[in-house]
Amino acid sequence: MTLDELHKMASEGQIIELNVLSHEGSIYLVEAVLESRQEILKKEPGDKRPWTFRSFEEARRTLVEIPLETIDLIHHNVYDEIGPAGQSNAPKAPPMRLTYPLHT
């Protein structure tokens, strides 16, 4: 999904939520949640790789024209991949989710 496609879908009320996914605190991706699927933001149509941002604020500035009220920052715990003491079957903590206004 490109920024233009995201804007169109948000204008039509198709976007349920808009998330910025934090990966290890240095890579941020934008995820749009629709009724039946989730889409990652890409710069150009046909791109295979997601559009990466260096910070939450950079992503939010890029999305400022999207007609939604809020955006969520979602940060997964990096230790969930290995679990406590290497136990992969250990219960995982829910991701940290912080809601921010999209427009400042």
Jmol script that loads the backbone (N, CA, C; Angstrom):
load data "model"
ATOM      1  N   MET A   1       0.841  -1.169   0.000  1.00  0.00           N
ATOM      2  CA  MET A   1       0.000   0.000   0.000  1.00  0.00           C
ATOM      3  C   MET A   1       0.889   1.237   0.000  1.00  0.00           C
ATOM      4  N   THR A   2       0.610   2.140  -0.893  1.00  0.00           N
ATOM      5  CA  THR A   2       1.358   3.395  -0.966  1.00  0.00           C
ATOM      6  C   THR A   2       0.647   4.471  -0.126  1.00  0.00           C
ATOM      7  N   LEU A   3       1.316   5.595   0.038  1.00  0.00           N
ATOM      8  CA  LEU A   3       0.736   6.700   0.803  1.00  0.00           C
ATOM      9  C   LEU A   3      -0.553   7.194   0.155  1.00  0.00           C
ATOM     10  N   ASP A   4      -0.593   7.269  -1.171  1.00  0.00           N
ATOM     11  CA  ASP A   4      -1.814   7.696  -1.869  1.00  0.00           C
ATOM     12  C   ASP A   4      -2.958   6.714  -1.639  1.00  0.00           C
ATOM     13  N   GLU A   5      -2.650   5.416  -1.709  1.00  0.00           N
ATOM     14  CA  GLU A   5      -3.673   4.394  -1.463  1.00  0.00           C
ATOM     15  C   GLU A   5      -4.171   4.465  -0.017  1.00  0.00           C
ATOM     16  N   LEU A   6      -3.246   4.677   0.913  1.00  0.00           N
ATOM     17  CA  LEU A   6      -3.620   4.804   2.321  1.00  0.00           C
ATOM     18  C   LEU A   6      -4.544   6.005   2.520  1.00  0.00           C
ATOM     19  N   HIS A   7      -4.203   7.120   1.910  1.00  0.00           N
ATOM     20  CA  HIS A   7      -5.026   8.328   2.036  1.00  0.00           C
ATOM     21  C   HIS A   7      -6.431   8.076   1.491  1.00  0.00           C
ATOM     22  N   LYS A   8      -6.516   7.440   0.326  1.00  0.00           N
ATOM     23  CA  LYS A   8      -7.817   7.152  -0.281  1.00  0.00           C
ATOM     24  C   LYS A   8      -8.645   6.229   0.607  1.00  0.00           C
ATOM     25  N   MET A   9      -8.035   5.160   1.114  1.00  0.00           N
ATOM     26  CA  MET A   9      -8.764   4.213   1.963  1.00  0.00           C
ATOM     27  C   MET A   9      -9.195   4.855   3.277  1.00  0.00           C
ATOM     28  N   ALA A  10      -8.349   5.701   3.841  1.00  0.00           N
ATOM     29  CA  ALA A  10      -8.720   6.393   5.081  1.00  0.00           C
ATOM     30  C   ALA A  10      -9.876   7.356   4.828  1.00  0.00           C
ATOM     31  N   SER A  11      -9.861   8.040   3.690  1.00  0.00           N
ATOM     32  CA  SER A  11     -10.946   8.967   3.334  1.00  0.00           C
ATOM     33  C   SER A  11     -12.273   8.238   3.165  1.00  0.00           C
ATOM     34  N   GLU A  12     -12.194   6.991   2.703  1.00  0.00           N
ATOM     35  CA  GLU A  12     -13.393   6.179   2.493  1.00  0.00           C
ATOM     36  C   GLU A  12     -13.805   5.418   3.755  1.00  0.00           C
ATOM     37  N   GLY A  13     -13.068   5.579   4.851  1.00  0.00           N
ATOM     38  CA  GLY A  13     -13.418   4.928   6.112  1.00  0.00           C
ATOM     39  C   GLY A  13     -13.040   3.453   6.179  1.00  0.00           C
ATOM     40  N   GLN A  14     -12.122   3.013   5.339  1.00  0.00           N
ATOM     41  CA  GLN A  14     -11.743   1.609   5.312  1.00  0.00           C
ATOM     42  C   GLN A  14     -10.652   1.243   6.322  1.00  0.00           C
ATOM     43  N   ILE A  15      -9.960   2.241   6.861  1.00  0.00           N
ATOM     44  CA  ILE A  15      -8.855   1.979   7.784  1.00  0.00           C
ATOM     45  C   ILE A  15      -9.408   1.903   9.201  1.00  0.00           C
ATOM     46  N   ILE A  16      -9.204   0.767   9.854  1.00  0.00           N
ATOM     47  CA  ILE A  16      -9.660   0.577  11.235  1.00  0.00           C
ATOM     48  C   ILE A  16      -8.686   1.212  12.211  1.00  0.00           C
ATOM     49  N   GLU A  17      -7.391   0.968  11.988  1.00  0.00           N
ATOM     50  CA  GLU A  17      -6.371   1.602  12.820  1.00  0.00           C
ATOM     51  C   GLU A  17      -5.093   1.744  12.014  1.00  0.00           C
ATOM     52  N   LEU A  18      -4.281   2.682  12.448  1.00  0.00           N
ATOM     53  CA  LEU A  18      -2.998   2.958  11.810  1.00  0.00           C
ATOM     54  C   LEU A  18      -1.930   2.806  12.880  1.00  0.00           C
ATOM     55  N   ASN A  19      -0.946   1.936  12.606  1.00  0.00           N
ATOM     56  CA  ASN A  19       0.081   1.621  13.595  1.00  0.00           C
ATOM     57  C   ASN A  19       1.461   1.937  13.054  1.00  0.00           C
ATOM     58  N   VAL A  20       2.338   2.369  13.952  1.00  0.00           N
ATOM     59  CA  VAL A  20       3.755   2.465  13.654  1.00  0.00           C
ATOM     60  C   VAL A  20       4.409   1.363  14.475  1.00  0.00           C
ATOM     61  N   LEU A  21       5.043   0.421  13.780  1.00  0.00           N
ATOM     62  CA  LEU A  21       5.661  -0.726  14.427  1.00  0.00           C
ATOM     63  C   LEU A  21       7.134  -0.425  14.663  1.00  0.00           C
ATOM     64  N   SER A  22       7.557  -0.505  15.904  1.00  0.00           N
ATOM     65  CA  SER A  22       8.948  -0.253  16.265  1.00  0.00           C
ATOM     66  C   SER A  22       9.696  -1.574  16.297  1.00  0.00           C
ATOM     67  N   HIS A  23      10.797  -1.635  15.549  1.00  0.00           N
ATOM     68  CA  HIS A  23      11.638  -2.829  15.537  1.00  0.00           C
ATOM     69  C   HIS A  23      12.991  -2.462  16.130  1.00  0.00           C
ATOM     70  N   GLU A  24      13.239  -2.945  17.326  1.00  0.00           N
ATOM     71  CA  GLU A  24      14.492  -2.728  18.041  1.00  0.00           C
ATOM     72  C   GLU A  24      14.815  -1.250  18.222  1.00  0.00           C
ATOM     73  N   GLY A  25      13.826  -0.397  18.164  1.00  0.00           N
ATOM     74  CA  GLY A  25      14.012   1.022  18.440  1.00  0.00           C
ATOM     75  C   GLY A  25      14.766   1.805  17.381  1.00  0.00           C
ATOM     76  N   SER A  26      15.045   1.191  16.231  1.00  0.00           N
ATOM     77  CA  SER A  26      15.783   1.923  15.205  1.00  0.00           C
ATOM     78  C   SER A  26      15.120   1.861  13.828  1.00  0.00           C
ATOM     79  N   ILE A  27      14.165   0.981  13.646  1.00  0.00           N
ATOM     80  CA  ILE A  27      13.439   0.862  12.388  1.00  0.00           C
ATOM     81  C   ILE A  27      11.950   0.940  12.702  1.00  0.00           C
ATOM     82  N   TYR A  28      11.252   1.778  11.964  1.00  0.00           N
ATOM     83  CA  TYR A  28       9.827   1.957  12.171  1.00  0.00           C
ATOM     84  C   TYR A  28       9.103   1.711  10.855  1.00  0.00           C
ATOM     85  N   LEU A  29       8.035   0.921  10.913  1.00  0.00           N
ATOM     86  CA  LEU A  29       7.212   0.617   9.752  1.00  0.00           C
ATOM     87  C   LEU A  29       5.791   1.076  10.033  1.00  0.00           C
ATOM     88  N   VAL A  30       5.055   1.432   8.995  1.00  0.00           N
ATOM     89  CA  VAL A  30       3.659   1.843   9.148  1.00  0.00           C
ATOM     90  C   VAL A  30       2.770   0.697   8.674  1.00  0.00           C
ATOM     91  N   GLU A  31       1.809   0.340   9.528  1.00  0.00           N
ATOM     92  CA  GLU A  31       0.867  -0.733   9.231  1.00  0.00           C
ATOM     93  C   GLU A  31      -0.547  -0.175   9.279  1.00  0.00           C
ATOM     94  N   ALA A  32      -1.293  -0.410   8.215  1.00  0.00           N
ATOM     95  CA  ALA A  32      -2.706  -0.042   8.181  1.00  0.00           C
ATOM     96  C   ALA A  32      -3.525  -1.305   8.395  1.00  0.00           C
ATOM     97  N   VAL A  33      -4.462  -1.239   9.332  1.00  0.00           N
ATOM     98  CA  VAL A  33      -5.330  -2.376   9.619  1.00  0.00           C
ATOM     99  C   VAL A  33      -6.679  -2.100   8.982  1.00  0.00           C
ATOM    100  N   LEU A  34      -7.059  -3.006   8.066  1.00  0.00           N
ATOM    101  CA  LEU A  34      -8.353  -2.941   7.410  1.00  0.00           C
ATOM    102  C   LEU A  34      -9.215  -4.052   7.984  1.00  0.00           C
ATOM    103  N   GLU A  35     -10.438  -4.130   7.552  1.00  0.00           N
ATOM    104  CA  GLU A  35     -11.362  -5.129   8.089  1.00  0.00           C
ATOM    105  C   GLU A  35     -10.855  -6.555   7.909  1.00  0.00           C
ATOM    106  N   SER A  36     -10.310  -6.876   6.750  1.00  0.00           N
ATOM    107  CA  SER A  36      -9.939  -8.263   6.472  1.00  0.00           C
ATOM    108  C   SER A  36      -8.440  -8.512   6.354  1.00  0.00           C
ATOM    109  N   ARG A  37      -7.623  -7.472   6.497  1.00  0.00           N
ATOM    110  CA  ARG A  37      -6.183  -7.668   6.330  1.00  0.00           C
ATOM    111  C   ARG A  37      -5.392  -6.517   6.945  1.00  0.00           C
ATOM    112  N   GLN A  38      -4.081  -6.710   6.942  1.00  0.00           N
ATOM    113  CA  GLN A  38      -3.158  -5.673   7.375  1.00  0.00           C
ATOM    114  C   GLN A  38      -2.207  -5.388   6.221  1.00  0.00           C
ATOM    115  N   GLU A  39      -1.891  -4.124   6.011  1.00  0.00           N
ATOM    116  CA  GLU A  39      -1.009  -3.716   4.923  1.00  0.00           C
ATOM    117  C   GLU A  39       0.138  -2.890   5.488  1.00  0.00           C
ATOM    118  N   ILE A  40       1.340  -3.111   4.971  1.00  0.00           N
ATOM    119  CA  ILE A  40       2.509  -2.323   5.341  1.00  0.00           C
ATOM    120  C   ILE A  40       2.715  -1.251   4.269  1.00  0.00           C
ATOM    121  N   LEU A  41       3.027  -0.037   4.711  1.00  0.00           N
ATOM    122  CA  LEU A  41       3.222   1.092   3.803  1.00  0.00           C
ATOM    123  C   LEU A  41       4.500   0.910   2.988  1.00  0.00           C
ATOM    124  N   LYS A  42       4.395   1.193   1.678  1.00  0.00           N
ATOM    125  CA  LYS A  42       5.533   1.130   0.762  1.00  0.00           C
ATOM    126  C   LYS A  42       5.626   2.466   0.035  1.00  0.00           C
ATOM    127  N   LYS A  43       6.839   2.824  -0.400  1.00  0.00           N
ATOM    128  CA  LYS A  43       7.029   4.118  -1.068  1.00  0.00           C
ATOM    129  C   LYS A  43       6.400   4.171  -2.446  1.00  0.00           C
ATOM    130  N   GLU A  44       6.603   3.137  -3.238  1.00  0.00           N
ATOM    131  CA  GLU A  44       6.147   3.121  -4.628  1.00  0.00           C
ATOM    132  C   GLU A  44       5.291   1.886  -4.898  1.00  0.00           C
ATOM    133  N   PRO A  45       4.358   1.964  -5.841  1.00  0.00           N
ATOM    134  CA  PRO A  45       3.595   0.765  -6.212  1.00  0.00           C
ATOM    135  C   PRO A  45       4.546  -0.330  -6.702  1.00  0.00           C
ATOM    136  N   GLY A  46       4.294  -1.545  -6.282  1.00  0.00           N
ATOM    137  CA  GLY A  46       5.115  -2.668  -6.700  1.00  0.00           C
ATOM    138  C   GLY A  46       6.351  -2.911  -5.862  1.00  0.00           C
ATOM    139  N   ASP A  47       6.650  -2.018  -4.901  1.00  0.00           N
ATOM    140  CA  ASP A  47       7.803  -2.234  -4.022  1.00  0.00           C
ATOM    141  C   ASP A  47       7.619  -3.520  -3.235  1.00  0.00           C
ATOM    142  N   LYS A  48       8.671  -4.275  -3.102  1.00  0.00           N
ATOM    143  CA  LYS A  48       8.650  -5.483  -2.276  1.00  0.00           C
ATOM    144  C   LYS A  48       9.022  -5.166  -0.825  1.00  0.00           C
ATOM    145  N   ARG A  49       9.850  -4.162  -0.649  1.00  0.00           N
ATOM    146  CA  ARG A  49      10.320  -3.802   0.698  1.00  0.00           C
ATOM    147  C   ARG A  49       9.460  -2.682   1.289  1.00  0.00           C
ATOM    148  N   PRO A  50       9.252  -2.719   2.605  1.00  0.00           N
ATOM    149  CA  PRO A  50       8.452  -1.670   3.249  1.00  0.00           C
ATOM    150  C   PRO A  50       9.208  -0.342   3.298  1.00  0.00           C
ATOM    151  N   TRP A  51       8.442   0.710   3.445  1.00  0.00           N
ATOM    152  CA  TRP A  51       8.992   2.050   3.645  1.00  0.00           C
ATOM    153  C   TRP A  51       9.431   2.106   5.095  1.00  0.00           C
ATOM    154  N   THR A  52      10.708   2.313   5.337  1.00  0.00           N
ATOM    155  CA  THR A  52      11.216   2.365   6.705  1.00  0.00           C
ATOM    156  C   THR A  52      11.453   3.811   7.118  1.00  0.00           C
ATOM    157  N   PHE A  53      11.238   4.055   8.395  1.00  0.00           N
ATOM    158  CA  PHE A  53      11.431   5.379   8.973  1.00  0.00           C
ATOM    159  C   PHE A  53      12.445   5.273  10.098  1.00  0.00           C
ATOM    160  N   ARG A  54      13.150   6.356  10.384  1.00  0.00           N
ATOM    161  CA  ARG A  54      14.169   6.359  11.442  1.00  0.00           C
ATOM    162  C   ARG A  54      13.609   6.695  12.816  1.00  0.00           C
ATOM    163  N   SER A  55      12.382   7.195  12.840  1.00  0.00           N
ATOM    164  CA  SER A  55      11.774   7.536  14.131  1.00  0.00           C
ATOM    165  C   SER A  55      10.254   7.539  13.996  1.00  0.00           C
ATOM    166  N   PHE A  56       9.594   7.494  15.146  1.00  0.00           N
ATOM    167  CA  PHE A  56       8.135   7.595  15.174  1.00  0.00           C
ATOM    168  C   PHE A  56       7.704   8.949  14.626  1.00  0.00           C
ATOM    169  N   GLU A  57       8.420   9.997  15.006  1.00  0.00           N
ATOM    170  CA  GLU A  57       8.055  11.345  14.556  1.00  0.00           C
ATOM    171  C   GLU A  57       8.199  11.499  13.046  1.00  0.00           C
ATOM    172  N   GLU A  58       9.212  10.883  12.451  1.00  0.00           N
ATOM    173  CA  GLU A  58       9.360  10.943  10.995  1.00  0.00           C
ATOM    174  C   GLU A  58       8.163  10.270  10.314  1.00  0.00           C
ATOM    175  N   ALA A  59       7.745   9.134  10.837  1.00  0.00           N
ATOM    176  CA  ALA A  59       6.574   8.448  10.284  1.00  0.00           C
ATOM    177  C   ALA A  59       5.322   9.307  10.456  1.00  0.00           C
ATOM    178  N   ARG A  60       5.147   9.892  11.634  1.00  0.00           N
ATOM    179  CA  ARG A  60       3.952  10.706  11.882  1.00  0.00           C
ATOM    180  C   ARG A  60       3.911  11.942  10.978  1.00  0.00           C
ATOM    181  N   ARG A  61       5.070  12.565  10.753  1.00  0.00           N
ATOM    182  CA  ARG A  61       5.113  13.722   9.843  1.00  0.00           C
ATOM    183  C   ARG A  61       4.733  13.312   8.416  1.00  0.00           C
ATOM    184  N   THR A  62       5.136  12.118   7.999  1.00  0.00           N
ATOM    185  CA  THR A  62       4.800  11.626   6.658  1.00  0.00           C
ATOM    186  C   THR A  62       3.298  11.390   6.533  1.00  0.00           C
ATOM    187  N   LEU A  63       2.656  11.005   7.623  1.00  0.00           N
ATOM    188  CA  LEU A  63       1.236  10.645   7.613  1.00  0.00           C
ATOM    189  C   LEU A  63       0.301  11.790   7.977  1.00  0.00           C
ATOM    190  N   VAL A  64       0.820  12.994   8.118  1.00  0.00           N
ATOM    191  CA  VAL A  64       0.033  14.115   8.634  1.00  0.00           C
ATOM    192  C   VAL A  64      -1.216  14.425   7.806  1.00  0.00           C
ATOM    193  N   GLU A  65      -1.227  14.120   6.528  1.00  0.00           N
ATOM    194  CA  GLU A  65      -2.380  14.403   5.670  1.00  0.00           C
ATOM    195  C   GLU A  65      -3.440  13.302   5.709  1.00  0.00           C
ATOM    196  N   ILE A  66      -3.173  12.208   6.378  1.00  0.00           N
ATOM    197  CA  ILE A  66      -4.129  11.099   6.448  1.00  0.00           C
ATOM    198  C   ILE A  66      -5.291  11.519   7.354  1.00  0.00           C
ATOM    199  N   PRO A  67      -6.529  11.370   6.891  1.00  0.00           N
ATOM    200  CA  PRO A  67      -7.685  11.821   7.680  1.00  0.00           C
ATOM    201  C   PRO A  67      -8.096  10.838   8.776  1.00  0.00           C
ATOM    202  N   LEU A  68      -7.207  10.623   9.728  1.00  0.00           N
ATOM    203  CA  LEU A  68      -7.498   9.820  10.921  1.00  0.00           C
ATOM    204  C   LEU A  68      -7.105  10.639  12.140  1.00  0.00           C
ATOM    205  N   GLU A  69      -7.723  10.341  13.256  1.00  0.00           N
ATOM    206  CA  GLU A  69      -7.460  11.112  14.468  1.00  0.00           C
ATOM    207  C   GLU A  69      -6.220  10.649  15.230  1.00  0.00           C
ATOM    208  N   THR A  70      -6.007   9.336  15.302  1.00  0.00           N
ATOM    209  CA  THR A  70      -4.930   8.818  16.138  1.00  0.00           C
ATOM    210  C   THR A  70      -4.056   7.820  15.376  1.00  0.00           C
ATOM    211  N   ILE A  71      -2.907   7.590  15.951  1.00  0.00           N
ATOM    212  CA  ILE A  71      -1.964   6.599  15.443  1.00  0.00           C
ATOM    213  C   ILE A  71      -1.368   5.893  16.658  1.00  0.00           C
ATOM    214  N   ASP A  72      -1.136   4.593  16.542  1.00  0.00           N
ATOM    215  CA  ASP A  72      -0.591   3.826  17.659  1.00  0.00           C
ATOM    216  C   ASP A  72       0.861   3.464  17.389  1.00  0.00           C
ATOM    217  N   LEU A  73       1.681   3.638  18.416  1.00  0.00           N
ATOM    218  CA  LEU A  73       3.056   3.162  18.384  1.00  0.00           C
ATOM    219  C   LEU A  73       3.054   1.806  19.067  1.00  0.00           C
ATOM    220  N   ILE A  74       3.512   0.783  18.351  1.00  0.00           N
ATOM    221  CA  ILE A  74       3.532  -0.571  18.901  1.00  0.00           C
ATOM    222  C   ILE A  74       4.974  -1.032  18.982  1.00  0.00           C
ATOM    223  N   HIS A  75       5.366  -1.389  20.195  1.00  0.00           N
ATOM    224  CA  HIS A  75       6.746  -1.832  20.429  1.00  0.00           C
ATOM    225  C   HIS A  75       6.721  -3.216  21.052  1.00  0.00           C
ATOM    226  N   HIS A  76       7.238  -4.201  20.304  1.00  0.00           N
ATOM    227  CA  HIS A  76       7.326  -5.567  20.806  1.00  0.00           C
ATOM    228  C   HIS A  76       8.592  -5.717  21.636  1.00  0.00           C
ATOM    229  N   ASN A  77       8.548  -6.568  22.628  1.00  0.00           N
ATOM    230  CA  ASN A  77       9.705  -6.849  23.459  1.00  0.00           C
ATOM    231  C   ASN A  77      10.654  -7.761  22.683  1.00  0.00           C
ATOM    232  N   VAL A  78      11.903  -7.333  22.496  1.00  0.00           N
ATOM    233  CA  VAL A  78      12.851  -8.134  21.710  1.00  0.00           C
ATOM    234  C   VAL A  78      13.142  -9.472  22.368  1.00  0.00           C
ATOM    235  N   TYR A  79      12.940  -9.594  23.669  1.00  0.00           N
ATOM    236  CA  TYR A  79      13.212 -10.845  24.361  1.00  0.00           C
ATOM    237  C   TYR A  79      12.118 -11.883  24.152  1.00  0.00           C
ATOM    238  N   ASP A  80      10.985 -11.484  23.579  1.00  0.00           N
ATOM    239  CA  ASP A  80       9.920 -12.448  23.313  1.00  0.00           C
ATOM    240  C   ASP A  80      10.346 -13.523  22.323  1.00  0.00           C
ATOM    241  N   GLU A  81      11.321 -13.210  21.472  1.00  0.00           N
ATOM    242  CA  GLU A  81      11.766 -14.193  20.494  1.00  0.00           C
ATOM    243  C   GLU A  81      12.460 -15.388  21.152  1.00  0.00           C
ATOM    244  N   ILE A  82      13.166 -15.138  22.249  1.00  0.00           N
ATOM    245  CA  ILE A  82      13.901 -16.233  22.892  1.00  0.00           C
ATOM    246  C   ILE A  82      13.239 -16.700  24.177  1.00  0.00           C
ATOM    247  N   GLY A  83      12.410 -15.878  24.766  1.00  0.00           N
ATOM    248  CA  GLY A  83      11.750 -16.240  26.018  1.00  0.00           C
ATOM    249  C   GLY A  83      12.725 -16.205  27.187  1.00  0.00           C
ATOM    250  N   PRO A  84      12.211 -16.313  28.390  1.00  0.00           N
ATOM    251  CA  PRO A  84      13.101 -16.293  29.551  1.00  0.00           C
ATOM    252  C   PRO A  84      14.008 -17.518  29.545  1.00  0.00           C
ATOM    253  N   ALA A  85      15.280 -17.298  29.737  1.00  0.00           N
ATOM    254  CA  ALA A  85      16.290 -18.356  29.808  1.00  0.00           C
ATOM    255  C   ALA A  85      16.218 -19.289  28.602  1.00  0.00           C
ATOM    256  N   GLY A  86      15.867 -18.738  27.444  1.00  0.00           N
ATOM    257  CA  GLY A  86      15.855 -19.524  26.223  1.00  0.00           C
ATOM    258  C   GLY A  86      14.666 -20.440  26.052  1.00  0.00           C
ATOM    259  N   GLN A  87      13.630 -20.291  26.864  1.00  0.00           N
ATOM    260  CA  GLN A  87      12.447 -21.149  26.766  1.00  0.00           C
ATOM    261  C   GLN A  87      11.499 -20.576  25.719  1.00  0.00           C
ATOM    262  N   SER A  88      11.469 -21.185  24.558  1.00  0.00           N
ATOM    263  CA  SER A  88      10.650 -20.649  23.481  1.00  0.00           C
ATOM    264  C   SER A  88       9.155 -20.828  23.716  1.00  0.00           C
ATOM    265  N   ASN A  89       8.762 -21.720  24.645  1.00  0.00           N
ATOM    266  CA  ASN A  89       7.342 -21.938  24.904  1.00  0.00           C
ATOM    267  C   ASN A  89       6.820 -21.083  26.061  1.00  0.00           C
ATOM    268  N   ALA A  90       7.642 -20.187  26.569  1.00  0.00           N
ATOM    269  CA  ALA A  90       7.228 -19.304  27.658  1.00  0.00           C
ATOM    270  C   ALA A  90       6.187 -18.312  27.150  1.00  0.00           C
ATOM    271  N   PRO A  91       5.247 -17.883  28.002  1.00  0.00           N
ATOM    272  CA  PRO A  91       4.239 -16.908  27.566  1.00  0.00           C
ATOM    273  C   PRO A  91       4.891 -15.584  27.182  1.00  0.00           C
ATOM    274  N   LYS A  92       4.362 -14.970  26.136  1.00  0.00           N
ATOM    275  CA  LYS A  92       4.905 -13.706  25.646  1.00  0.00           C
ATOM    276  C   LYS A  92       4.120 -12.548  26.231  1.00  0.00           C
ATOM    277  N   ALA A  93       4.838 -11.491  26.556  1.00  0.00           N
ATOM    278  CA  ALA A  93       4.190 -10.285  27.054  1.00  0.00           C
ATOM    279  C   ALA A  93       3.507  -9.585  25.889  1.00  0.00           C
ATOM    280  N   PRO A  94       2.360  -8.964  26.132  1.00  0.00           N
ATOM    281  CA  PRO A  94       1.713  -8.221  25.044  1.00  0.00           C
ATOM    282  C   PRO A  94       2.595  -7.041  24.630  1.00  0.00           C
ATOM    283  N   PRO A  95       2.521  -6.643  23.380  1.00  0.00           N
ATOM    284  CA  PRO A  95       3.332  -5.500  22.947  1.00  0.00           C
ATOM    285  C   PRO A  95       2.868  -4.222  23.633  1.00  0.00           C
ATOM    286  N   MET A  96       3.806  -3.308  23.805  1.00  0.00           N
ATOM    287  CA  MET A  96       3.470  -2.000  24.359  1.00  0.00           C
ATOM    288  C   MET A  96       2.777  -1.205  23.255  1.00  0.00           C
ATOM    289  N   ARG A  97       1.609  -0.668  23.554  1.00  0.00           N
ATOM    290  CA  ARG A  97       0.830   0.111  22.576  1.00  0.00           C
ATOM    291  C   ARG A  97       0.527   1.470  23.187  1.00  0.00           C
ATOM    292  N   LEU A  98       1.003   2.514  22.501  1.00  0.00           N
ATOM    293  CA  LEU A  98       0.772   3.887  22.941  1.00  0.00           C
ATOM    294  C   LEU A  98       0.015   4.620  21.836  1.00  0.00           C
ATOM    295  N   THR A  99      -1.065   5.290  22.190  1.00  0.00           N
ATOM    296  CA  THR A  99      -1.876   6.015  21.221  1.00  0.00           C
ATOM    297  C   THR A  99      -1.526   7.496  21.264  1.00  0.00           C
ATOM    298  N   TYR A 100      -1.302   8.057  20.086  1.00  0.00           N
ATOM    299  CA  TYR A 100      -0.955   9.479  19.950  1.00  0.00           C
ATOM    300  C   TYR A 100      -1.898  10.126  18.944  1.00  0.00           C
ATOM    301  N   PRO A 101      -2.108  11.440  19.065  1.00  0.00           N
ATOM    302  CA  PRO A 101      -2.865  12.125  18.018  1.00  0.00           C
ATOM    303  C   PRO A 101      -2.028  12.142  16.739  1.00  0.00           C
ATOM    304  N   LEU A 102      -2.660  11.937  15.611  1.00  0.00           N
ATOM    305  CA  LEU A 102      -1.927  11.962  14.344  1.00  0.00           C
ATOM    306  C   LEU A 102      -1.560  13.382  13.968  1.00  0.00           C
ATOM    307  N   HIS A 103      -2.405  14.312  14.297  1.00  0.00           N
ATOM    308  CA  HIS A 103      -2.185  15.716  13.937  1.00  0.00           C
ATOM    309  C   HIS A 103      -1.796  16.495  15.196  1.00  0.00           C
ATOM    310  N   THR A 104      -0.647  17.143  15.138  1.00  0.00           N
ATOM    311  CA  THR A 104      -0.189  17.893  16.317  1.00  0.00           C
ATOM    312  C   THR A 104      -0.439  19.360  16.162  1.00  0.00           C
TER     313      THR A 104
END
end "model"
wireframe off; spacefill off
backbone 0.3
color backbone group
